[in-house]
Amino acid sequence: MENIKTPLEECGHTILANHDVMDLLNGKWKVSIIACLCFRTMRYSELLKEVRGVSGKMLSRDLRELEDNHLIKRTIQATQPVTVEHAITEYGYTLKKLTSTIAEWGWSTEKKIING
């Protein structure tokens, strides 16, 4: 017998999955950090410039949390001075479609969005 869900059960299942994703990506800057790293590997200072408005403290915290969740990887280069690079993981790259969809929605509705 098939496991057919009612619309209400399907809605609840969808909401739970959305909550899981939002818990993973919560915060103002994580989606922007992921979006940047989907295009190329970047150093901390490059991310700080690219993700406009993020403070150094918040960037450090979010990078650490994204690394803890295996969405990005941090590589320390044995250079003088030491170079640290951040790159998207294969798992993190699965979010590229999501970040692109969010951007497309933003571009298509920018006249309707109220910045407040």
C-alpha positions in Angstrom: 0.0 0.0 0.0 1.3 3.4 -0.9 2.1 6.0 1.7 0.0 8.8 0.3 0.1 12.1 2.3 -2.8 14.4 2.6 -2.3 18.0 1.6 -2.1 19.0 5.2 0.6 16.3 5.9 2.5 17.4 2.8 2.4 21.0 4.0 3.7 20.0 7.5 6.5 18.0 5.9 7.4 20.9 3.7 7.4 23.3 6.6 9.7 21.0 8.6 12.2 20.8 5.7 12.1 24.5 5.3 12.8 25.0 9.0 15.8 22.7 8.8 17.2 24.7 5.9 16.6 28.0 7.6 18.2 26.8 10.8 21.3 25.8 8.7 21.4 29.2 6.8 20.1 31.4 9.5 21.5 34.9 9.8 21.8 37.8 7.5 25.1 36.9 5.7 25.4 33.2 5.2 23.4 33.0 1.9 25.6 35.9 0.5 28.8 34.1 1.6 27.7 30.9 0.0 26.7 32.8 -3.2 30.1 34.4 -3.4 32.0 31.2 -2.8 29.9 29.4 -5.5 31.7 31.6 -8.0 35.3 31.2 -6.7 37.6 30.6 -3.8 38.1 33.7 -1.7 40.3 35.0 1.1 38.7 36.5 4.2 39.6 40.1 3.1 38.0 39.5 -0.3 34.8 38.2 1.3 34.8 41.2 3.7 34.8 43.5 0.7 32.4 41.5 -1.4 29.7 40.9 1.2 28.9 44.6 1.8 27.8 45.5 5.3 29.1 42.4 7.1 31.4 43.1 10.1 34.6 41.2 10.6 33.2 39.5 13.7 30.0 38.3 11.9 32.0 37.1 8.9 34.3 35.1 11.1 31.4 33.6 13.0 29.4 32.7 9.9 32.5 31.2 8.1 33.1 29.0 11.2 29.5 27.9 11.3 29.4 27.2 7.5 32.6 25.2 7.9 31.2 23.2 10.9 28.2 22.3 8.7 30.5 21.2 5.8 29.2 23.9 3.4 32.6 25.5 3.0 36.2 24.4 3.6 39.0 26.5 4.9 42.5 25.9 3.5 45.6 27.3 5.1 48.5 27.9 2.6 52.0 27.7 3.9 53.0 31.0 2.6 54.7 34.0 4.2 52.5 35.5 5.6 50.1 32.6 5.9 47.2 32.7 3.4 43.8 31.3 4.4 41.3 30.6 1.6 37.6 29.7 1.8 36.0 27.5 -0.8 32.6 26.0 -1.3 32.4 22.2 -0.8 30.5 19.9 -3.2 27.7 19.7 -0.6 27.7 23.5 -0.3 27.6 23.9 -4.1 24.2 22.2 -4.1 22.9 25.5 -2.7 23.9 27.4 -5.9 20.5 26.9 -7.5 18.9 28.2 -4.4 21.1 31.3 -4.2 20.5 32.0 -8.0 16.7 31.6 -7.5 16.8 34.1 -4.6 18.8 36.5 -6.7 16.5 36.2 -9.7 13.4 36.7 -7.5 15.1 39.8 -6.1 15.9 41.2 -9.5 12.4 40.6 -10.8 10.7 42.2 -7.8 13.2 45.0 -6.9 10.7 47.7 -7.5 8.3 46.0 -5.1 10.8 45.5 -2.3 10.7 48.1 0.4 14.0 48.7 2.1 13.2 49.6 5.7 
